[in-house]
Amino acid sequence: MMRPTNRFSPEGWLRDVFASRAVQQGQVIRRQKRDIEHYAGMPLFLREVRERGFQAVENRDQVVIFCNQAPIRRLT
């Protein structure tokens, strides 16, 4: 029997973020920096991103996560 997870624990929050359909399909997701810092902490979040082979960029208060291992090329 599976135990319910605490959504608001860092591990539960990360599990929810990376269980989304967009992540499973290798698309792009974004989260507000303050939410990442509040729910998981940036070091733990970035470790999870790296362990999955993903990349993330920050712009102002948003973090964009590329949920695949393709290279990122800045166009401008």
mmCIF file of the N, C-alpha and C atoms, coordinates in Angstrom:
data_MODEL
# 
_entry.id   MODEL 
# 
loop_
_atom_site.group_PDB 
_atom_site.id 
_atom_site.type_symbol 
_atom_site.label_atom_id 
_atom_site.label_alt_id 
_atom_site.label_comp_id 
_atom_site.label_asym_id 
_atom_site.label_entity_id 
_atom_site.label_seq_id 
_atom_site.pdbx_PDB_ins_code 
_atom_site.Cartn_x 
_atom_site.Cartn_y 
_atom_site.Cartn_z 
_atom_site.occupancy 
_atom_site.B_iso_or_equiv 
_atom_site.pdbx_formal_charge 
_atom_site.auth_seq_id 
_atom_site.auth_comp_id 
_atom_site.auth_asym_id 
_atom_site.auth_atom_id 
_atom_site.pdbx_PDB_model_num 
ATOM 1   N N  . MET A 1 1  ? 0.845  -1.179 0.000   1.00 0.00 ? 1  MET A N  1 
ATOM 2   C CA . MET A 1 1  ? 0.000  0.000  0.000   1.00 0.00 ? 1  MET A CA 1 
ATOM 3   C C  . MET A 1 1  ? 0.889  1.241  0.000   1.00 0.00 ? 1  MET A C  1 
ATOM 4   N N  . MET A 1 2  ? 0.596  2.173  -0.889  1.00 0.00 ? 2  MET A N  1 
ATOM 5   C CA . MET A 1 2  ? 1.393  3.398  -0.959  1.00 0.00 ? 2  MET A CA 1 
ATOM 6   C C  . MET A 1 2  ? 0.959  4.366  0.125   1.00 0.00 ? 2  MET A C  1 
ATOM 7   N N  . ARG A 1 3  ? 1.946  4.965  0.755   1.00 0.00 ? 3  ARG A N  1 
ATOM 8   C CA . ARG A 1 3  ? 1.656  5.996  1.744   1.00 0.00 ? 3  ARG A CA 1 
ATOM 9   C C  . ARG A 1 3  ? 1.445  7.316  1.038   1.00 0.00 ? 3  ARG A C  1 
ATOM 10  N N  . PRO A 1 4  ? 0.465  8.100  1.475   1.00 0.00 ? 4  PRO A N  1 
ATOM 11  C CA . PRO A 1 4  ? 0.299  9.419  0.852   1.00 0.00 ? 4  PRO A CA 1 
ATOM 12  C C  . PRO A 1 4  ? 1.521  10.282 1.138   1.00 0.00 ? 4  PRO A C  1 
ATOM 13  N N  . THR A 1 5  ? 1.912  11.086 0.159   1.00 0.00 ? 5  THR A N  1 
ATOM 14  C CA . THR A 1 5  ? 3.065  11.962 0.347   1.00 0.00 ? 5  THR A CA 1 
ATOM 15  C C  . THR A 1 5  ? 2.603  13.319 0.841   1.00 0.00 ? 5  THR A C  1 
ATOM 16  N N  . ASN A 1 6  ? 3.479  13.965 1.548   1.00 0.00 ? 6  ASN A N  1 
ATOM 17  C CA . ASN A 1 6  ? 3.219  15.334 1.978   1.00 0.00 ? 6  ASN A CA 1 
ATOM 18  C C  . ASN A 1 6  ? 3.585  16.245 0.815   1.00 0.00 ? 6  ASN A C  1 
ATOM 19  N N  . ARG A 1 7  ? 2.580  16.820 0.170   1.00 0.00 ? 7  ARG A N  1 
ATOM 20  C CA . ARG A 1 7  ? 2.832  17.664 -1.003  1.00 0.00 ? 7  ARG A CA 1 
ATOM 21  C C  . ARG A 1 7  ? 3.746  18.825 -0.685  1.00 0.00 ? 7  ARG A C  1 
ATOM 22  N N  . PHE A 1 8  ? 3.743  19.254 0.546   1.00 0.00 ? 8  PHE A N  1 
ATOM 23  C CA . PHE A 1 8  ? 4.491  20.454 0.872   1.00 0.00 ? 8  PHE A CA 1 
ATOM 24  C C  . PHE A 1 8  ? 5.837  20.160 1.496   1.00 0.00 ? 8  PHE A C  1 
ATOM 25  N N  . SER A 1 9  ? 6.232  18.899 1.556   1.00 0.00 ? 9  SER A N  1 
ATOM 26  C CA . SER A 1 9  ? 7.612  18.591 1.899   1.00 0.00 ? 9  SER A CA 1 
ATOM 27  C C  . SER A 1 9  ? 8.435  18.879 0.648   1.00 0.00 ? 9  SER A C  1 
ATOM 28  N N  . PRO A 1 10 ? 9.701  19.167 0.796   1.00 0.00 ? 10 PRO A N  1 
ATOM 29  C CA . PRO A 1 10 ? 10.510 19.407 -0.411  1.00 0.00 ? 10 PRO A CA 1 
ATOM 30  C C  . PRO A 1 10 ? 10.441 18.243 -1.394  1.00 0.00 ? 10 PRO A C  1 
ATOM 31  N N  . GLU A 1 11 ? 10.526 17.026 -0.889  1.00 0.00 ? 11 GLU A N  1 
ATOM 32  C CA . GLU A 1 11 ? 10.498 15.858 -1.764  1.00 0.00 ? 11 GLU A CA 1 
ATOM 33  C C  . GLU A 1 11 ? 9.133  15.720 -2.447  1.00 0.00 ? 11 GLU A C  1 
ATOM 34  N N  . GLY A 1 12 ? 8.057  15.960 -1.710  1.00 0.00 ? 12 GLY A N  1 
ATOM 35  C CA . GLY A 1 12 ? 6.718  15.874 -2.284  1.00 0.00 ? 12 GLY A CA 1 
ATOM 36  C C  . GLY A 1 12 ? 6.487  16.926 -3.346  1.00 0.00 ? 12 GLY A C  1 
ATOM 37  N N  . TRP A 1 13 ? 6.954  18.139 -3.086  1.00 0.00 ? 13 TRP A N  1 
ATOM 38  C CA . TRP A 1 13 ? 6.791  19.218 -4.055  1.00 0.00 ? 13 TRP A CA 1 
ATOM 39  C C  . TRP A 1 13 ? 7.573  18.898 -5.331  1.00 0.00 ? 13 TRP A C  1 
ATOM 40  N N  . LEU A 1 14 ? 8.815  18.445 -5.166  1.00 0.00 ? 14 LEU A N  1 
ATOM 41  C CA . LEU A 1 14 ? 9.620  18.090 -6.331  1.00 0.00 ? 14 LEU A CA 1 
ATOM 42  C C  . LEU A 1 14 ? 8.990  16.938 -7.102  1.00 0.00 ? 14 LEU A C  1 
ATOM 43  N N  . ARG A 1 15 ? 8.458  15.971 -6.402  1.00 0.00 ? 15 ARG A N  1 
ATOM 44  C CA . ARG A 1 15 ? 7.802  14.839 -7.055  1.00 0.00 ? 15 ARG A CA 1 
ATOM 45  C C  . ARG A 1 15 ? 6.639  15.337 -7.902  1.00 0.00 ? 15 ARG A C  1 
ATOM 46  N N  . ASP A 1 16 ? 5.855  16.262 -7.357  1.00 0.00 ? 16 ASP A N  1 
ATOM 47  C CA . ASP A 1 16 ? 4.716  16.810 -8.112  1.00 0.00 ? 16 ASP A CA 1 
ATOM 48  C C  . ASP A 1 16 ? 5.184  17.580 -9.346  1.00 0.00 ? 16 ASP A C  1 
ATOM 49  N N  . VAL A 1 17 ? 6.205  18.401 -9.186  1.00 0.00 ? 17 VAL A N  1 
ATOM 50  C CA . VAL A 1 17 ? 6.712  19.199 -10.313 1.00 0.00 ? 17 VAL A CA 1 
ATOM 51  C C  . VAL A 1 17 ? 7.179  18.288 -11.445 1.00 0.00 ? 17 VAL A C  1 
ATOM 52  N N  . PHE A 1 18 ? 7.972  17.283 -11.105 1.00 0.00 ? 18 PHE A N  1 
ATOM 53  C CA . PHE A 1 18 ? 8.576  16.451 -12.144 1.00 0.00 ? 18 PHE A CA 1 
ATOM 54  C C  . PHE A 1 18 ? 7.690  15.283 -12.574 1.00 0.00 ? 18 PHE A C  1 
ATOM 55  N N  . ALA A 1 19 ? 6.477  15.211 -12.057 1.00 0.00 ? 19 ALA A N  1 
ATOM 56  C CA . ALA A 1 19 ? 5.531  14.179 -12.493 1.00 0.00 ? 19 ALA A CA 1 
ATOM 57  C C  . ALA A 1 19 ? 4.553  14.715 -13.536 1.00 0.00 ? 19 ALA A C  1 
ATOM 58  N N  . SER A 1 20 ? 4.686  15.974 -13.894 1.00 0.00 ? 20 SER A N  1 
ATOM 59  C CA . SER A 1 20 ? 3.729  16.568 -14.832 1.00 0.00 ? 20 SER A CA 1 
ATOM 60  C C  . SER A 1 20 ? 3.859  15.950 -16.222 1.00 0.00 ? 20 SER A C  1 
ATOM 61  N N  . ARG A 1 21 ? 2.806  16.056 -16.986 1.00 0.00 ? 21 ARG A N  1 
ATOM 62  C CA . ARG A 1 21 ? 2.787  15.514 -18.344 1.00 0.00 ? 21 ARG A CA 1 
ATOM 63  C C  . ARG A 1 21 ? 3.854  16.187 -19.216 1.00 0.00 ? 21 ARG A C  1 
ATOM 64  N N  . ALA A 1 22 ? 4.034  17.491 -19.055 1.00 0.00 ? 22 ALA A N  1 
ATOM 65  C CA . ALA A 1 22 ? 5.035  18.206 -19.855 1.00 0.00 ? 22 ALA A CA 1 
ATOM 66  C C  . ALA A 1 22 ? 6.431  17.631 -19.615 1.00 0.00 ? 22 ALA A C  1 
ATOM 67  N N  . VAL A 1 23 ? 6.745  17.335 -18.373 1.00 0.00 ? 23 VAL A N  1 
ATOM 68  C CA . VAL A 1 23 ? 8.054  16.755 -18.052 1.00 0.00 ? 23 VAL A CA 1 
ATOM 69  C C  . VAL A 1 23 ? 8.175  15.382 -18.703 1.00 0.00 ? 23 VAL A C  1 
ATOM 70  N N  . GLN A 1 24 ? 7.151  14.569 -18.575 1.00 0.00 ? 24 GLN A N  1 
ATOM 71  C CA . GLN A 1 24 ? 7.186  13.213 -19.129 1.00 0.00 ? 24 GLN A CA 1 
ATOM 72  C C  . GLN A 1 24 ? 7.322  13.221 -20.649 1.00 0.00 ? 24 GLN A C  1 
ATOM 73  N N  . GLN A 1 25 ? 6.860  14.287 -21.288 1.00 0.00 ? 25 GLN A N  1 
ATOM 74  C CA . GLN A 1 25 ? 6.936  14.392 -22.747 1.00 0.00 ? 25 GLN A CA 1 
ATOM 75  C C  . GLN A 1 25 ? 8.158  15.167 -23.225 1.00 0.00 ? 25 GLN A C  1 
ATOM 76  N N  . GLY A 1 26 ? 9.046  15.540 -22.299 1.00 0.00 ? 26 GLY A N  1 
ATOM 77  C CA . GLY A 1 26 ? 10.278 16.220 -22.686 1.00 0.00 ? 26 GLY A CA 1 
ATOM 78  C C  . GLY A 1 26 ? 10.085 17.657 -23.088 1.00 0.00 ? 26 GLY A C  1 
ATOM 79  N N  . GLN A 1 27 ? 9.048  18.295 -22.579 1.00 0.00 ? 27 GLN A N  1 
ATOM 80  C CA . GLN A 1 27 ? 8.772  19.679 -22.942 1.00 0.00 ? 27 GLN A CA 1 
ATOM 81  C C  . GLN A 1 27 ? 9.445  20.641 -21.956 1.00 0.00 ? 27 GLN A C  1 
ATOM 82  N N  . VAL A 1 28 ? 8.936  21.840 -21.878 1.00 0.00 ? 28 VAL A N  1 
ATOM 83  C CA . VAL A 1 28 ? 9.489  22.903 -21.045 1.00 0.00 ? 28 VAL A CA 1 
ATOM 84  C C  . VAL A 1 28 ? 8.463  23.262 -19.975 1.00 0.00 ? 28 VAL A C  1 
ATOM 85  N N  . ILE A 1 29 ? 8.944  23.463 -18.752 1.00 0.00 ? 29 ILE A N  1 
ATOM 86  C CA . ILE A 1 29 ? 8.081  23.950 -17.681 1.00 0.00 ? 29 ILE A CA 1 
ATOM 87  C C  . ILE A 1 29 ? 8.734  25.188 -17.072 1.00 0.00 ? 29 ILE A C  1 
ATOM 88  N N  . ARG A 1 30 ? 7.956  25.949 -16.339 1.00 0.00 ? 30 ARG A N  1 
ATOM 89  C CA . ARG A 1 30 ? 8.529  27.094 -15.642 1.00 0.00 ? 30 ARG A CA 1 
ATOM 90  C C  . ARG A 1 30 ? 7.904  27.191 -14.269 1.00 0.00 ? 30 ARG A C  1 
ATOM 91  N N  . ARG A 1 31 ? 8.685  27.712 -13.350 1.00 0.00 ? 31 ARG A N  1 
ATOM 92  C CA . ARG A 1 31 ? 8.223  27.912 -11.984 1.00 0.00 ? 31 ARG A CA 1 
ATOM 93  C C  . ARG A 1 31 ? 8.760  29.243 -11.488 1.00 0.00 ? 31 ARG A C  1 
ATOM 94  N N  . GLN A 1 32 ? 8.034  29.866 -10.591 1.00 0.00 ? 32 GLN A N  1 
ATOM 95  C CA . GLN A 1 32 ? 8.524  31.098 -10.002 1.00 0.00 ? 32 GLN A CA 1 
ATOM 96  C C  . GLN A 1 32 ? 9.661  30.780 -9.041  1.00 0.00 ? 32 GLN A C  1 
ATOM 97  N N  . LYS A 1 33 ? 10.689 31.591 -9.094  1.00 0.00 ? 33 LYS A N  1 
ATOM 98  C CA . LYS A 1 33 ? 11.865 31.385 -8.250  1.00 0.00 ? 33 LYS A CA 1 
ATOM 99  C C  . LYS A 1 33 ? 11.472 31.346 -6.775  1.00 0.00 ? 33 LYS A C  1 
ATOM 100 N N  . ARG A 1 34 ? 10.563 32.201 -6.365  1.00 0.00 ? 34 ARG A N  1 
ATOM 101 C CA . ARG A 1 34 ? 10.173 32.229 -4.949  1.00 0.00 ? 34 ARG A CA 1 
ATOM 102 C C  . ARG A 1 34 ? 9.502  30.933 -4.528  1.00 0.00 ? 34 ARG A C  1 
ATOM 103 N N  . ASP A 1 35 ? 8.749  30.291 -5.432  1.00 0.00 ? 35 ASP A N  1 
ATOM 104 C CA . ASP A 1 35 ? 8.128  29.010 -5.102  1.00 0.00 ? 35 ASP A CA 1 
ATOM 105 C C  . ASP A 1 35 ? 9.181  27.920 -4.933  1.00 0.00 ? 35 ASP A C  1 
ATOM 106 N N  . ILE A 1 36 ? 10.144 27.903 -5.830  1.00 0.00 ? 36 ILE A N  1 
ATOM 107 C CA . ILE A 1 36 ? 11.230 26.922 -5.724  1.00 0.00 ? 36 ILE A CA 1 
ATOM 108 C C  . ILE A 1 36 ? 11.946 27.089 -4.391  1.00 0.00 ? 36 ILE A C  1 
ATOM 109 N N  . GLU A 1 37 ? 12.289 28.329 -4.070  1.00 0.00 ? 37 GLU A N  1 
ATOM 110 C CA . GLU A 1 37 ? 13.011 28.588 -2.826  1.00 0.00 ? 37 GLU A CA 1 
ATOM 111 C C  . GLU A 1 37 ? 12.157 28.264 -1.602  1.00 0.00 ? 37 GLU A C  1 
ATOM 112 N N  . HIS A 1 38 ? 10.860 28.529 -1.682  1.00 0.00 ? 38 HIS A N  1 
ATOM 113 C CA . HIS A 1 38 ? 9.967  28.286 -0.548  1.00 0.00 ? 38 HIS A CA 1 
ATOM 114 C C  . HIS A 1 38 ? 9.723  26.798 -0.312  1.00 0.00 ? 38 HIS A C  1 
ATOM 115 N N  . TYR A 1 39 ? 9.417  26.069 -1.362  1.00 0.00 ? 39 TYR A N  1 
ATOM 116 C CA . TYR A 1 39 ? 9.008  24.673 -1.209  1.00 0.00 ? 39 TYR A CA 1 
ATOM 117 C C  . TYR A 1 39 ? 10.156 23.676 -1.164  1.00 0.00 ? 39 TYR A C  1 
ATOM 118 N N  . ALA A 1 40 ? 11.256 23.953 -1.883  1.00 0.00 ? 40 ALA A N  1 
ATOM 119 C CA . ALA A 1 40 ? 12.322 22.958 -1.952  1.00 0.00 ? 40 ALA A CA 1 
ATOM 120 C C  . ALA A 1 40 ? 13.698 23.524 -1.640  1.00 0.00 ? 40 ALA A C  1 
ATOM 121 N N  . GLY A 1 41 ? 13.920 24.791 -1.943  1.00 0.00 ? 41 GLY A N  1 
ATOM 122 C CA . GLY A 1 41 ? 15.258 25.364 -1.859  1.00 0.00 ? 41 GLY A CA 1 
ATOM 123 C C  . GLY A 1 41 ? 15.944 25.201 -3.197  1.00 0.00 ? 41 GLY A C  1 
ATOM 124 N N  . MET A 1 42 ? 16.636 26.237 -3.625  1.00 0.00 ? 42 MET A N  1 
ATOM 125 C CA . MET A 1 42 ? 17.267 26.215 -4.951  1.00 0.00 ? 42 MET A CA 1 
ATOM 126 C C  . MET A 1 42 ? 18.326 25.120 -5.077  1.00 0.00 ? 42 MET A C  1 
ATOM 127 N N  . PRO A 1 43 ? 19.203 24.897 -4.070  1.00 0.00 ? 43 PRO A N  1 
ATOM 128 C CA . PRO A 1 43 ? 20.203 23.828 -4.246  1.00 0.00 ? 43 PRO A CA 1 
ATOM 129 C C  . PRO A 1 43 ? 19.585 22.444 -4.471  1.00 0.00 ? 43 PRO A C  1 
ATOM 130 N N  . LEU A 1 44 ? 18.562 22.094 -3.717  1.00 0.00 ? 44 LEU A N  1 
ATOM 131 C CA . LEU A 1 44 ? 17.902 20.798 -3.885  1.00 0.00 ? 44 LEU A CA 1 
ATOM 132 C C  . LEU A 1 44 ? 17.210 20.720 -5.248  1.00 0.00 ? 44 LEU A C  1 
ATOM 133 N N  . PHE A 1 45 ? 16.552 21.796 -5.639  1.00 0.00 ? 45 PHE A N  1 
ATOM 134 C CA . PHE A 1 45 ? 15.875 21.839 -6.934  1.00 0.00 ? 45 PHE A CA 1 
ATOM 135 C C  . PHE A 1 45 ? 16.873 21.641 -8.077  1.00 0.00 ? 45 PHE A C  1 
ATOM 136 N N  . LEU A 1 46 ? 17.975 22.375 -8.037  1.00 0.00 ? 46 LEU A N  1 
ATOM 137 C CA . LEU A 1 46 ? 18.970 22.278 -9.110  1.00 0.00 ? 46 LEU A CA 1 
ATOM 138 C C  . LEU A 1 46 ? 19.636 20.910 -9.146  1.00 0.00 ? 46 LEU A C  1 
ATOM 139 N N  . ARG A 1 47 ? 19.819 20.312 -7.990  1.00 0.00 ? 47 ARG A N  1 
ATOM 140 C CA . ARG A 1 47 ? 20.371 18.953 -7.960  1.00 0.00 ? 47 ARG A CA 1 
ATOM 141 C C  . ARG A 1 47 ? 19.417 17.987 -8.675  1.00 0.00 ? 47 ARG A C  1 
ATOM 142 N N  . GLU A 1 48 ? 18.121 18.134 -8.424  1.00 0.00 ? 48 GLU A N  1 
ATOM 143 C CA . GLU A 1 48 ? 17.123 17.281 -9.082  1.00 0.00 ? 48 GLU A CA 1 
ATOM 144 C C  . GLU A 1 48 ? 17.135 17.505 -10.600 1.00 0.00 ? 48 GLU A C  1 
ATOM 145 N N  . VAL A 1 49 ? 17.243 18.753 -11.016 1.00 0.00 ? 49 VAL A N  1 
ATOM 146 C CA . VAL A 1 49 ? 17.315 19.074 -12.448 1.00 0.00 ? 49 VAL A CA 1 
ATOM 147 C C  . VAL A 1 49 ? 18.535 18.391 -13.075 1.00 0.00 ? 49 VAL A C  1 
ATOM 148 N N  . ARG A 1 50 ? 19.699 18.540 -12.437 1.00 0.00 ? 50 ARG A N  1 
ATOM 149 C CA . ARG A 1 50 ? 20.932 17.938 -12.967 1.00 0.00 ? 50 ARG A CA 1 
ATOM 150 C C  . ARG A 1 50 ? 20.852 16.411 -13.007 1.00 0.00 ? 50 ARG A C  1 
ATOM 151 N N  . GLU A 1 51 ? 20.313 15.809 -11.948 1.00 0.00 ? 51 GLU A N  1 
ATOM 152 C CA . GLU A 1 51 ? 20.226 14.344 -11.902 1.00 0.00 ? 51 GLU A CA 1 
ATOM 153 C C  . GLU A 1 51 ? 19.358 13.795 -13.022 1.00 0.00 ? 51 GLU A C  1 
ATOM 154 N N  . ARG A 1 52 ? 18.399 14.568 -13.463 1.00 0.00 ? 52 ARG A N  1 
ATOM 155 C CA . ARG A 1 52 ? 17.536 14.139 -14.559 1.00 0.00 ? 52 ARG A CA 1 
ATOM 156 C C  . ARG A 1 52 ? 18.143 14.449 -15.926 1.00 0.00 ? 52 ARG A C  1 
ATOM 157 N N  . GLY A 1 53 ? 19.276 15.139 -15.954 1.00 0.00 ? 53 GLY A N  1 
ATOM 158 C CA . GLY A 1 53 ? 19.901 15.494 -17.219 1.00 0.00 ? 53 GLY A CA 1 
ATOM 159 C C  . GLY A 1 53 ? 19.247 16.681 -17.885 1.00 0.00 ? 53 GLY A C  1 
ATOM 160 N N  . PHE A 1 54 ? 18.438 17.437 -17.140 1.00 0.00 ? 54 PHE A N  1 
ATOM 161 C CA . PHE A 1 54 ? 17.745 18.600 -17.666 1.00 0.00 ? 54 PHE A CA 1 
ATOM 162 C C  . PHE A 1 54 ? 18.625 19.842 -17.502 1.00 0.00 ? 54 PHE A C  1 
ATOM 163 N N  . GLN A 1 55 ? 18.170 20.940 -18.075 1.00 0.00 ? 55 GLN A N  1 
ATOM 164 C CA . GLN A 1 55 ? 18.837 22.230 -17.916 1.00 0.00 ? 55 GLN A CA 1 
ATOM 165 C C  . GLN A 1 55 ? 17.809 23.262 -17.476 1.00 0.00 ? 55 GLN A C  1 
ATOM 166 N N  . ALA A 1 56 ? 18.284 24.287 -16.778 1.00 0.00 ? 56 ALA A N  1 
ATOM 167 C CA . ALA A 1 56 ? 17.384 25.340 -16.309 1.00 0.00 ? 56 ALA A CA 1 
ATOM 168 C C  . ALA A 1 56 ? 18.053 26.695 -16.517 1.00 0.00 ? 56 ALA A C  1 
ATOM 169 N N  . VAL A 1 57 ? 17.235 27.688 -16.819 1.00 0.00 ? 57 VAL A N  1 
ATOM 170 C CA . VAL A 1 57 ? 17.697 29.063 -16.930 1.00 0.00 ? 57 VAL A CA 1 
ATOM 171 C C  . VAL A 1 57 ? 16.788 29.943 -16.085 1.00 0.00 ? 57 VAL A C  1 
ATOM 172 N N  . GLU A 1 58 ? 17.343 31.065 -15.650 1.00 0.00 ? 58 GLU A N  1 
ATOM 173 C CA . GLU A 1 58 ? 16.583 32.001 -14.823 1.00 0.00 ? 58 GLU A CA 1 
ATOM 174 C C  . GLU A 1 58 ? 16.492 33.339 -15.540 1.00 0.00 ? 58 GLU A C  1 
ATOM 175 N N  . ASN A 1 59 ? 15.315 33.930 -15.491 1.00 0.00 ? 59 ASN A N  1 
ATOM 176 C CA . ASN A 1 59 ? 15.104 35.275 -16.001 1.00 0.00 ? 59 ASN A CA 1 
ATOM 177 C C  . ASN A 1 59 ? 14.147 35.968 -15.057 1.00 0.00 ? 59 ASN A C  1 
ATOM 178 N N  . ARG A 1 60 ? 14.626 37.040 -14.431 1.00 0.00 ? 60 ARG A N  1 
ATOM 179 C CA . ARG A 1 60 ? 13.871 37.769 -13.414 1.00 0.00 ? 60 ARG A CA 1 
ATOM 180 C C  . ARG A 1 60 ? 13.387 36.819 -12.339 1.00 0.00 ? 60 ARG A C  1 
ATOM 181 N N  . ASP A 1 61 ? 12.086 36.626 -12.222 1.00 0.00 ? 61 ASP A N  1 
ATOM 182 C CA . ASP A 1 61 ? 11.568 35.789 -11.144 1.00 0.00 ? 61 ASP A CA 1 
ATOM 183 C C  . ASP A 1 61 ? 11.103 34.417 -11.631 1.00 0.00 ? 61 ASP A C  1 
ATOM 184 N N  . GLN A 1 62 ? 11.463 34.061 -12.857 1.00 0.00 ? 62 GLN A N  1 
ATOM 185 C CA . GLN A 1 62 ? 11.038 32.781 -13.428 1.00 0.00 ? 62 GLN A CA 1 
ATOM 186 C C  . GLN A 1 62 ? 12.241 31.866 -13.669 1.00 0.00 ? 62 GLN A C  1 
ATOM 187 N N  . VAL A 1 63 ? 12.033 30.586 -13.444 1.00 0.00 ? 63 VAL A N  1 
ATOM 188 C CA . VAL A 1 63 ? 13.017 29.572 -13.793 1.00 0.00 ? 63 VAL A CA 1 
ATOM 189 C C  . VAL A 1 63 ? 12.365 28.691 -14.846 1.00 0.00 ? 63 VAL A C  1 
ATOM 190 N N  . VAL A 1 64 ? 13.034 28.565 -15.981 1.00 0.00 ? 64 VAL A N  1 
ATOM 191 C CA . VAL A 1 64 ? 12.536 27.745 -17.085 1.00 0.00 ? 64 VAL A CA 1 
ATOM 192 C C  . VAL A 1 64 ? 13.371 26.474 -17.110 1.00 0.00 ? 64 VAL A C  1 
ATOM 193 N N  . ILE A 1 65 ? 12.680 25.327 -17.095 1.00 0.00 ? 65 ILE A N  1 
ATOM 194 C CA . ILE A 1 65 ? 13.358 24.042 -17.071 1.00 0.00 ? 65 ILE A CA 1 
ATOM 195 C C  . ILE A 1 65 ? 13.091 23.339 -18.397 1.00 0.00 ? 65 ILE A C  1 
ATOM 196 N N  . PHE A 1 66 ? 14.154 22.976 -19.081 1.00 0.00 ? 66 PHE A N  1 
ATOM 197 C CA . PHE A 1 66 ? 14.076 22.233 -20.329 1.00 0.00 ? 66 PHE A CA 1 
ATOM 198 C C  . PHE A 1 66 ? 14.145 20.757 -19.957 1.00 0.00 ? 66 PHE A C  1 
ATOM 199 N N  . CYS A 1 67 ? 13.037 20.071 -20.082 1.00 0.00 ? 67 CYS A N  1 
ATOM 200 C CA . CYS A 1 67 ? 12.903 18.703 -19.572 1.00 0.00 ? 67 CYS A CA 1 
ATOM 201 C C  . CYS A 1 67 ? 13.312 17.667 -20.614 1.00 0.00 ? 67 CYS A C  1 
ATOM 202 N N  . ASN A 1 68 ? 14.486 17.882 -21.169 1.00 0.00 ? 68 ASN A N  1 
ATOM 203 C CA . ASN A 1 68 ? 15.081 16.940 -22.109 1.00 0.00 ? 68 ASN A CA 1 
ATOM 204 C C  . ASN A 1 68 ? 16.584 17.214 -22.101 1.00 0.00 ? 68 ASN A C  1 
ATOM 205 N N  . GLN A 1 69 ? 17.307 16.456 -22.856 1.00 0.00 ? 69 GLN A N  1 
ATOM 206 C CA . GLN A 1 69 ? 18.767 16.603 -22.850 1.00 0.00 ? 69 GLN A CA 1 
ATOM 207 C C  . GLN A 1 69 ? 19.290 17.265 -24.114 1.00 0.00 ? 69 GLN A C  1 
ATOM 208 N N  . ALA A 1 70 ? 18.409 17.876 -24.876 1.00 0.00 ? 70 ALA A N  1 
ATOM 209 C CA . ALA A 1 70 ? 18.830 18.563 -26.101 1.00 0.00 ? 70 ALA A CA 1 
ATOM 210 C C  . ALA A 1 70 ? 19.593 19.836 -25.744 1.00 0.00 ? 70 ALA A C  1 
ATOM 211 N N  . PRO A 1 71 ? 20.532 20.233 -26.583 1.00 0.00 ? 71 PRO A N  1 
ATOM 212 C CA . PRO A 1 71 ? 21.277 21.462 -26.323 1.00 0.00 ? 71 PRO A CA 1 
ATOM 213 C C  . PRO A 1 71 ? 20.380 22.690 -26.404 1.00 0.00 ? 71 PRO A C  1 
ATOM 214 N N  . ILE A 1 72 ? 20.770 23.709 -25.688 1.00 0.00 ? 72 ILE A N  1 
ATOM 215 C CA . ILE A 1 72 ? 20.052 24.992 -25.714 1.00 0.00 ? 72 ILE A CA 1 
ATOM 216 C C  . ILE A 1 72 ? 20.907 25.965 -26.512 1.00 0.00 ? 72 ILE A C  1 
ATOM 217 N N  . ARG A 1 73 ? 20.268 26.660 -27.434 1.00 0.00 ? 73 ARG A N  1 
ATOM 218 C CA . ARG A 1 73 ? 20.976 27.643 -28.249 1.00 0.00 ? 73 ARG A CA 1 
ATOM 219 C C  . ARG A 1 73 ? 20.253 28.976 -28.114 1.00 0.00 ? 73 ARG A C  1 
ATOM 220 N N  . ARG A 1 74 ? 20.970 29.989 -27.636 1.00 0.00 ? 74 ARG A N  1 
ATOM 221 C CA . ARG A 1 74 ? 20.381 31.321 -27.507 1.00 0.00 ? 74 ARG A CA 1 
ATOM 222 C C  . ARG A 1 74 ? 20.312 31.957 -28.888 1.00 0.00 ? 74 ARG A C  1 
ATOM 223 N N  . LEU A 1 75 ? 19.149 32.473 -29.251 1.00 0.00 ? 75 LEU A N  1 
ATOM 224 C CA . LEU A 1 75 ? 18.941 32.994 -30.604 1.00 0.00 ? 75 LEU A CA 1 
ATOM 225 C C  . LEU A 1 75 ? 19.266 34.469 -30.756 1.00 0.00 ? 75 LEU A C  1 
ATOM 226 N N  . THR A 1 76 ? 19.163 35.236 -29.696 1.00 0.00 ? 76 THR A N  1 
ATOM 227 C CA . THR A 1 76 ? 19.505 36.676 -29.782 1.00 0.00 ? 76 THR A CA 1 
ATOM 228 C C  . THR A 1 76 ? 20.379 37.066 -28.637 1.00 0.00 ? 76 THR A C  1 
# 
